């Protein structure tokens, strides 16, 4: 099998926040995507835009890009993507995608509404989409056969109404209706024989994934509206149990004891259901030859399921042709990157310069550090490789005080408030009474005062503003003193 994946995203223009993005290679990144790609995007930077572009490509639906057209732009929306097995670029131009053989599956925030439910209601379109999703082309063939029969039956019924009083013709119509109903019943029986094992398999696999995210939600069946339009056969929806009780998706009815989804399912539960359906679809259809895209699979409502989500996504990344994770959650991006470290994921970030968003190589480890850790890293690098550069030396001095504050406040978190500064800490040590944890720091107090005095000038108007050079030997002595205090606090 010839592998095919996205090599480069070369151009995006006039789509959402990507007003005029054209990739330029840098020393940090040549633009080449890898097997596993983790894209961190702060809110409002263009994450949803990028996933919508990939979804439009996956479904060949230009309307999705039209929905995301940059506000106020009269220019044409354009995209250029280089695929691994394609001699030419895949382009979106003149409101159409050029031909391509990429196989892409996208999970995004809209998945739940498109295939399952909106809030606490089933939509007609969601039920139709779910029918197509589960039963595929073969299910659509049954639908089309039955629609023709239902249409012909309706014509006969309408004709029968007009022939009332014409006994002979009415009897003939009755016989025809009986024959039509036999044909309909036969096709329905075939359809049920075809669909029942498929639905049962889906129930089993969806429940398998649901147990990984929740212990109290399960799907019990797929059904359709009863005693309704015959076309409801082709609008299916799942029935769920929560803590063993069936729930419904409709307006709450105080007279009915059956549970209502509005109150029985949390937003996190709904997110887990949608993700379980998507994972089941991947398992049933296979995905080793596909590009799998997840746009924020973990919402703020289901953070308790983070580890389970990471595990499932990492498992998919192992097998998929290519994997792209888009997230606004820096912690999730970091944890997922760690989990997939054996696959050497590429970390990217959607940056914006106020004019356009762009894809850039992302030093995730550096951004993920706390401010104290970042300051420690500056000092560590100076210790390993001292620099004569005045800016570097000034930056090292600036880091000394916040490092001291961070280390002491972390170790003595129960006696020193987070909003206290080094001067406050020194005073607290001075007045520490017998039995106080801070009493043991009294021996370090004079060193703390000296370091505080040394760094003060570099946090306010000082010698640094007058252009005086920093004495390297003196700086080295104070950095060594800092390291000594860190070991002794």
ABEGO torsion letter per residue (X at the ends): XBBBBBABBABBBGBEABABBBBBBBAABAGBBBABBBBBBBBGAGAAAAAAAAAAAAAGBAAAAAAABBBGBABBBBBBBBBAABABBBBBBGGBBBBBABBBBBBBAAAAAAABBBEABBBAAAAAAAAAAAAEAAAAAAAAAAAAAAAAAAAAAAAAAAABGBAAAAAAAAAAAAAAAAAAAAAAAAAAAAAAAAAAAAAAAAAAAAAAABAABBBABBBBBBGBBAAAAABBBBBBBBGGBBBBBBBBBAABABBBAAAABBAAAAAAAAAAAAAAAAAAAEAAABBBBBBGABBAAAAAAAAAAAAAAAAAAAABABBBBBBABAAAAAAAAAAAAAAGBBBBBBBBAGABBBBBBBBAAAAABBAAAAAAAAAAAAAABBBABAAAAAAAAAAAAAAAAAAAAAAAAAABBAABBAAAAAAAAAABBBGBAAAAAAAAAAAAAAAAAAAAAAABBBAAAAGBBBBAAAAAAAAAAAAAAAAAX
